[in-house]
Amino acid sequence: MQKTKARVVIVGGGFGGLFTALDLGSTHDVTLISDEDHFLFTPMLYEYLSGEVEEWHIAPGYGELLGPDLNLVRDEVGEINLEEQILTFKSGRKSLSYDALVLAVGGVTNFAGVAGAAEHAIPFRKIAHADQLRAKMVAALDRVPPDLPPQDTQSALTFAVVGAGASGVELSTKMADLLRDAFQRRSLRGEPRVLVIEMGDKVVPGMGREIREFVEAALLESRVEIHTLTRVVKVTENSLVLEHDNQQTEVNTAAVVWAGGVRVSPLVENLAVEKTNRGLIVVNPTLQVPSRPNLFALGDIAFYKDAAPTLAGTAQLALQQAGLAARNVKSFLAGNPLETKHFEELGEAVSLGTERAAVLAGGKAFGGPLARQARFALYTARLPTWHHRLRVGASWFFDGTAPRPLLPLGINR
C-alpha cells in the first residue's frame, strides 16, 4: 500500500511561508494557511501606490502560484495546540492536524499605544492600505480650488508619515513626488507638505553611510520635512499632536500613515514557547523551536542569531530562511541530519520617489534613474515563480513603469 504523506502545515503566506511551500512542493502533504487570497511582494507596495506597477504584478493569487499539488486554506488561525499538534480556526472551520508546523505569520502594525493611531492612522502593509492612502490623496487634492492661497493649500495638503526607517523614506518620497506632480497638473498654488516623524536622531538607522547619502539627498530633493527626536502623542481624524523638546504642537493633516514599526502577531504572543524580551520566538540554527523539534519559525517572528543585524525584520531574511526551512522540514520528516546557515545581506534597493532609487550591491552604492531600473530588474528575479517573473518582466519591459498621476476622481489616466 502507498505510504501516507507527512502533513506539513505552513501558517502565513508572505515571503517566508510561500517560498517554503514552493520549495517543499509535492514531497509532502503541504497546506498553506493565509487570511488573504494573494501573495504580496511588499517591497514594491510603494510602486503600487504610485501606479508604477499594477496589482497583478506584485499581488498574484495563491491559486496561480501554488498549483494543484499544494493545498490552500484561506482563514485565520485562532489557536495552536502544540501538545496535540492541532490548529483551530477563528471561522469555526474544522481543525487541522500536522506532523510538522512552520510559522511564518509575520508581524502586525505597532501603534505603540498612541492615542487615536489605530483608529485614524493608515498602516502600510497591504494592497488595501495603498488603495486607501491613494484615495485620501486624490480626495484631498479634489477639495482644493486652484485659486486657494498657497499657505491654505499647503495646510489642506499636509501628509504625515510616522517612522523614518526604509518604509517611511520610500513612502514619503513617493508621496511627495506624486503630490508635486499633481500640483502642476492641477495648477495649484504653493506646494504640498510631507512630514516624516521619527523618535530617533536620524533616518534609516539600519542602513550604512554609503546608501544613506543617497537617501538624504532624495529626501531633500523631494522636499520631505524630517522631524527627528520627535514623537507622536495623538492622532485625530484631521491632525496629529507632536512632541519635541518637551513642547507639543498640533499639525493639521489630510492623512497620517503609520510606518513606525511592527510587533509580533497575537497568535505568537499566545504561544507557549521560549521568546525574547521583544516577544520573538527563539529558534535554533536549524529554525526549529528548541522545545518542539517539529515546530519551525522564521521571518519577523523568529529570533535567529546567525544573521547579519541589518536583516532583522526584512523580507530578504524571510526569503533566505524559506529555503533552509524547506530543506530542514524534509530532513526532519525523513529522520536525516538538519542544516544550519549564516545569512548575510544580499544588498539593498530603496525606492526614492517616482524617478530614482538607491542600490547597494557588492559594498558599493549608486543612485538615480539607473538605480530605479536596477531595482526593477533585481525584484523581477525575486518574484515567486518563473512563469510569474516572465509575465511581469515582459510587462515592465514592453509597457513601461511610468507612475500614474493623481488625477481628479472620475478622470482616467
C-alpha positions, 0 to 999 in steps of 0.5 A: 500500500502507498505510504501516507504523506507527512502533513506539513502545515505552513501558517502565513503566506508572505515571503517566508511561508510561500517560498517554503511551500514552493520549495517543499512542493509535492514531497509532502502533504503541504497546506498553506494557511493565509487570511488573504487570497494573494501573495504580496511582494511588499517591497514594491507596495510603494510602486503600487501606490504610485501606479508604477506597477499594477496589482497583478504584478506584485499581488498574484493569487495563491491559486496561480502560484501554488498549483494543484499539488499544494493545498490552500486554506484561506482563514485565520488561525485562532489557536495552536495546540502544540501538545496535540499538534492541532490548529483551530480556526477563528471561522469555526472551520474544522481543525487541522492536524500536522506532523510538522508546523512552520510559522511564518505569520509575520508581524502586525502594525505597532501603534505603540499605544498612541492615542487615536493611531489605530483608529485614524492612522493608515498602516502600510502593509497591504494592497488595501492600505495603498488603495486607501492612502491613494484615495485620501490623496486624490480626495484631498487634492479634489477639495482644493480650488486652484485659486486657494492661497498657497499657505491654505493649500499647503495646510489642506495638503499636509501628509504625515508619515510616522517612522523614518526607517526604509518604509517611511523614506520610500513612502514619503518620497513617493508621496511627495513626488506624486503630490508635486506632480499633481500640483502642476497638473492641477495648477495649484498654488504653493506646494504640498507638505510631507512630514516624516516623524521619527523618535530617533536622531536620524533616518534609516538607522539600519542602513550604512553611510554609503546608501544613506547619502543617497537617501538624504539627498532624495529626501531633500530633493523631494522636499520631505520635512524630517522631524527627528527626536520627535514623537507622536502623542495623538492622532485625530481624524484631521491632525496629529499632536507632536512632541519635541523638546518637551513642547507639543504642537498640533499639525493639521493633516489630510492623512497620517500613515503609520510606518513606525514599526511592527510587533509580533502577531497575537497568535505568537504572543499566545504561544507557549514557547521560549521568546525574547524580551521583544516577544520573538520566538527563539529558534535554533540554527536549524529554525526549529523551536528548541522545545518542539523539534517539529515546530519551525519559525522564521521571518519577523517572528523568529529570533535567529542569531546567525544573521547579519543585524541589518536583516532583522525584520526584512523580507530578504531574511524571510526569503533566505530562511524559506529555503533552509526551512524547506530543506530542514522540514524534509530532513526532519520528516525523513529522520536525516541530519538538519542544516544550519546557515549564516545569512548575510545581506544580499544588498539593498534597493530603496525606492526614492520617489517616482524617478530614482532609487538607491542600490547597494550591491557588492559594498558599493552604492549608486543612485538615480534613474539607473538605480530605479531600473536596477531595482526593477530588474533585481525584484523581477528575479525575486518574484515567486515563480518563473512563469510569474517573473516572465509575465511581469518582466515582459510587462515592465519591459514592453509597457513601461513603469511610468507612475500614474498621476493623481488625477481628479476622481472620475478622470482616467489616466 
